[in-house]
Amino acid sequence: MKKDIHPKNYRLVVFKDISNDYTFITRSTAETKETINIDGIEYPLVKVEISNTSHPFFTGKMKLVDTAGRVEKFSKRYKKHLENRELTNKKEEE
């Protein structure tokens, strides 16, 4: 194995899901200028758009958070897939 390829500057960092304000503390090397105070201790803060507490796969809910039109783009692609699938199924039945 190669030596010294992993970072050594791990520290406790707060990740905050901006869609539902859920926060969790973990070790990370992520750089950030923002901080947050939790239980009297100041931690670096990294904001994330989606986490396991807001992602439809993990929650079972179809609440979609649209960021920069990504949902529309996905829906458009998926719609084409469904149409192609239906055409294929109809041809197979004939």
Secondary structure, 3 states (H helix, E strand, C coil): CCCCCCCCCCEEEEEEECCCCEEEEEEECCCCCCEEEECCEEEEEEEECCCCCCCHHHHCCCCCCCCCCHHHHHHHHHHHHHHHHHHHHHHHHC
